[in-house]
Amino acid sequence: MPQLRLALAQVNPTVGDIAGNADRVLRWARHAAEQGAHVVAFPEMVLTGYTVEDLALRRSFVRASRAALEDLAQRLATAGLGDVLVVVGYLDGAADAVPVLGTPAGAPQNAAGLLYRGRVVSRYAKHHLPNYGVFDEYRYFVPGKSLTVARIHGVDVATVICEDIWQDGGPVAAAREAGAGLLLVINGSPYERNKDDVRLDLVRRRAADAGCTLAYVNMIGGQDELVFDGDSIVVGADGTVLARAPQFDEGCLVVDLDLPAATAATDDQASHVESADRGAITITRVALSAEPVARYEPVAAGVAPRLADDAEVYAALVTALRDYAGKNGFESAVLGLSGGIDSALTAVIACDALGAPNVHGVSMPSTYSSEHSRSDAADLAQRTGLQFQTVPIEPMVDAYLSQLKLTGLAEENLQSRVRGTLLMALSNQHGHLVLATGNKSELAVGYSTLYGDSVGGFAPLKDVPKTLVWALARWRNEDAAARGQTPPIPESSISKAPSAELRPGQLDSDSLPPYDVLDDVLENYVEQDRGLEELVDAGFDRELAERVLKLTDTAEYKRRQYPPGPKISLRAFGRDRRLPITNRWTGRTLPRPGEVPPGA
Amino acid sequence: MPQLRLALAQVNPTVGDIAGNADRVLRWARHAAEQGAHVVAFPEMVLTGYTVEDLALRRSFVRASRAALEDLAQRLATAGLGDVLVVVGYLDGAADAVPVLGTPAGAPQNAAGLLYRGRVVSRYAKHHLPNYGVFDEYRYFVPGKSLTVARIHGVDVATVICEDIWQDGGPVAAAREAGAGLLLVINGSPYERNKDDVRLDLVRRRAADAGCTLAYVNMIGGQDELVFDGDSIVVGADGTVLARAPQFDEGCLVVDLDLPAATAATDDQASHVESADRGAITITRVALSAEPVARYEPVAAGVAPRLADDAEVYAALVTALRDYAGKNGFESAVLGLSGGIDSALTAVIACDALGAPNVHGVSMPSTYSSEHSRSDAADLAQRTGLQFQTVPIEPMVDAYLSQLKLTGLAEENLQSRVRGTLLMALSNQHGHLVLATGNKSELAVGYSTLYGDSVGGFAPLKDVPKTLVWALARWRNEDAAARGQTPPIPESSISKAPSAELRPGQLDSDSLPPYDVLDDVLENYVEQDRGLEELVDAGFDRELAERVLKLTDTAEYKRRQYPPGPKISLRAFGRDRRLPITNRWTGRTLPRPGEVPPGA
């Protein structure tokens, strides 16, 4: 059987930075070649980053992507890497596309380019376009209808893209018909909790469907609200895991494969395979090199261990923040430290992402702040080494109250907004990224103040339910202890009853159910899409469930104004849940902007 | 030829308010029946409102919509309206849909129900699903594959939905094959500037394609970011306009039609028509009544005059604000009055939408505010009769500056945020909706302060370029003068040079090109999607165009945090332009949150 040394380059591109991404591909291709790789595969849309959203509809951007691909082929050859087959995801499009109503302008395609000896020798466009959850690919792309099989060193290699393997039939079935000896799958597959297990099962099933070895390369890194975990995998046709890359780590997975010798005639330039769902698929064959490489001693490929569940989520949150800051040009962050668990965990994530000296924590006590709020915040600063300062808000609050008569919620919200304004002022003065510290449970029910605690550029815990906030805090402390380090989060921040401290003696439990109950309702309503009657049938108290559902539906306006945050679950708030702002279904109207929900 | 009296009910539903919408349908159906109508058609998705966004994916919501339709059929019969054929848009779905990856959960459909004698006698699902601009229908619906032809009083009536007539072929062609005598088109077609001309041409073309009279009914009213203008139309097969409803006005267009007698055998229950683009279309026939109505004297139908261009845009803005407030339970609004043109026009729109006594204008002068800022704001209040108060911001600004050392942009932004916090406090205390007063030109280039002048629940001018702000202000004043009323906007607010007044002597022109030039660049870049080179080729100064393009690309974060506002153009900011937040294509990074762009 012919041998092939395959490198899967699990890299971290930046959306829109075509020049930087091309440099990154060149750098990692060189690295792979130095390791003796014959084929190097990069992730989906690596050249433009993923997702480019409406940039895909801009002709000049499509042109820039196409030109960069051609240029990259030449640069690879000039760098002496021409004989390596380099597979690169990019944005394609037709310069002369006739506008068709209902078809994206310029007919863009989510494509893979095969670069070899200075040329783009083949292009493949994704067949299956996901249009659910965070994906909007019907808006941006027209589907491909062909499959390329490239013969390199005597092996027939077929390439497909991401969603192509999540749906039955189509190009995977065509790869089997075409007799492919290796199926390459290039991906921009966002992280979700526990998705790595699903992914492994899927990859195994599709290897069996294709009847050949399958190599899956995924990007890593944070990009706006998405986090990519890498987790590139190579499995044999029988499902054996031959190699697996670490999660959340940029790098190159090199694996030696024994693959079946190609037998199809390569002058058979355009055969067709009938696909059950999408009509005929044209198979295009490209002959690059027929001769197998001389036999060599294979190197052992690694199978990286999986992170435990909490460690995995924590790594996703750190990666998301590090890249959001880095890709947007921020080196430092600022956040309010209340002494509570949300701001404590956010601060520790920030320290791990940016380095403690670049994290600025501000204690902003009011007349209602408890002594432990201040001392817990100071304790956190001391444990982590972050920059700490205290700015009492009383002078500002008093100045407003001297001008306006404010009571109740208006006065509570005022305190929160004075803090938001202080953080934004520090951001503007010093260039820090402001971090919002709200969690998913609060966001769901609108337990926050618009333009108050919700200000900022990024919200690390936006998709983390409160019960998971506690679990991650405990895990982070235990992990530190196990490494012989100081646990960063003060125990009392974890154990005390949550409070917004906007009026004397206020507790979250005055307005909301206990967080374990709340998170249980939200899991059923938001993640599992169960309706009220189903919740009641499942044993939830009707009055409680009704209240949570109404709060959740009517908090959509606040969620829209919240900063972006990393998506770690199937149904994060933001792009993948889009409720109308006006929603009378629940019989309630939009809360007045900025209200925290009224007390129980 | 058989006669038919047709009523097009151009009504204003509320998203999510199924019960309220059903009541509305019943009320208008009764009204139409009182006028002797034989057929009454309501808009697309009238029962749920349009667009319901992710509510479409919620099983309990789909069930509620289906149940409401059945219930409505019975209520119509009980009310003595059973012999009137009532066509109602609603959300359909399959209770037993098998989950298919890539297909919306529950297989929802954008459907029309035909209600007659207490039953839903037929259901039609939209074939062509728009997935561009503000539309995401591939996310929410599965397309229909059949066409219903209902025989009523001896006339064969086919029903299709909105996008079905914007694309060639499909059910319109099938209606001709089926020998329909009347093609009903029910719509949720959002307003855009000058779309009424496009719509009339389209309706005429499709009447010719279908070979019969075409009746087009559209909803009216504001719904979140969309505005529906009504503009229901009936044209003959030869393109003659037989009736046309007013724009932005809820009501019922009644028209008497002479239509060809149906000839097809109605026991031919399921013939098929081949469609070029989407496979075979099944034609289902429903026989309701074969006998034509006894001949009667037709009444003359009206053709309402069109509004002039500025009047039309102004009506859209007033409608949008009135309904956003009303549908969300606000009776009053508050906004900052700077003496400038944006806040002046916003205030006048608010007075027209909500009544001057419900509009609260706040002058919030700083030490940098000019005397004319205060006097122009007071003059506006006096001319319009809105509620006016003055709250100087110096005490609050001084309190912040006593705690933090702030300079430059940080100090400028602080002033803006103190004003934002004041408006939010008034909102929380009194229940007013806060209006943001920024225009599209500012939004494009990020000339605003995050959490400062951008706070609020609704932004009436969000899609209005600055040059159009001036034009609308002049039009409104002239229109008032022509009616013998006081022009509401002080002349000096229109004529003076725009300034943010955040530092001594500051003018917009310090940081931005003149607005006529800026709007010209934005029209080409944003609306026409021309790239830099195309702009330079068209004669724009390269340095200026580069600067505007960079500002526009990098202001995406601020635009995302901006309140919703009515869409009046092809490419509004918001749902129909979704740029990635991180976008290095232009070689610039995200501005620090909250910055106004640096001076030139």
Interface residues (C-beta under 8 A of the other chain):
Chain A: T14 V15 G16 D17 I18 G20 G49 T51 V52 E53 D54 L55 L57 R58 R59 S60 F61 R63 A64 L101 G102 P104 A105 H128 P130 N131 Y132 D136 Y138 R139 E163 W166 Q167 Q223 D224 Y324 K327 N328 G329 F330 V391 P392 P395 M396 D398 A399 Y400 S402 Q403 L404 K405 L406 T407 L409 A410 N413 L414 R417 V418 G420 T421 L422 M424 A425 L426 S427 N428 Q429 G431 L433 V434 L450 Y451 V455 G456 G457 D529 G531 L532 E533 E534 Y557 R560 Q561 P563 P564 R577 R578 L579 P580 I581 T582 N583 R584 W585 T586 T589 L590 R592 P593 G594 E595
Chain B: T14 V15 G16 D17 I18 G20 G49 T51 V52 E53 D54 L55 L57 R58 R59 S60 F61 R63 A64 L101 G102 P104 A105 H128 P130 N131 Y132 D136 Y138 R139 E163 W166 Q167 Q223 D224 Y324 K327 N328 G329 F330 V391 P392 P395 M396 D398 A399 Y400 S402 Q403 L404 K405 L406 T407 L409 A410 N413 L414 R417 V418 G420 T421 L422 M424 A425 L426 S427 N428 Q429 G431 L433 V434 L450 Y451 V455 G456 G457 D529 G531 L532 E533 E534 Y557 R560 Q561 P563 P564 R577 R578 L579 P580 I581 T582 N583 R584 W585 T586 T589 L590 R592 P593 G594 E595
